[in-house]
Amino acid sequence: MAMLGLVYLLIIFIVCFAIVHIFKLALVGFKSLNPKPAPPKEEPKQKPAQKPEPVYYIVEKKRAKRTYGEPKEISFKK
């Protein structure tokens, strides 16, 4: 009985795999029937010479090493 379930599972997988791929191929075929019109060719325009953009550097500030004083003694009243 378990073998029959495995066979049905394999058949369902193959059928679904085939359906998905047939649908994808049909979609590609429909897209190829209506090709996009070619854009009109434009003559390349000469761009004016651009001055180079400035270069910015990120500089990290060095933090001063923090020094701590002697710990204070805290006393609590009983």
Beta strands, then each sheet from edge to edge (+ up, - down):
end
